[in-house]
Amino acid sequence: MHRLSELTLPAGSPQTQTNAAPFGFKPDNLQITVELKNGTKNTVDFGAEVPAAKTALAAVTLEGERWVFVLPPALYQFVLSYLTIPTNVP
């Protein structure tokens, strides 16, 4: 969770979007919601993978606007390794 708390949107790279479909965002995609002590909930949604960079597109909603950006590869690999449930678990 430490790494997610340090997530920042790089200047110049994120963009606001109202249409999520071109970026691979679907209701059943991976989504991580963190609830803070004060009750505030922050969510990161994951969209299309970017295989060449070993990462994916991600989106957050800030002050009512949807921001789409490329997730840092190290953070995406961390999420895949430690924050997902493998499909082949009995």
HELIX and SHEET records of a PDB file:
HELIX    1   1 HIS A    2  SER A    5  1                                   4    
HELIX    2   2 ALA A   21  PHE A   23  5                                   3    
HELIX    3   3 PRO A   51  ALA A   53  5                                   3    
HELIX    4   4 PRO A   73  TYR A   82  1                                  10    
SHEET    1   A 5 GLN A  15  THR A  16  0                                        
SHEET    2   A 5 GLU A  65  VAL A  70 -1                                        
SHEET    3   A 5 THR A  55  LEU A  62 -1                                        
SHEET    4   A 5 LYS A  41  VAL A  50 -1                                        
SHEET    5   A 5 GLN A  31  GLU A  35 -1                                        
END                                                                             
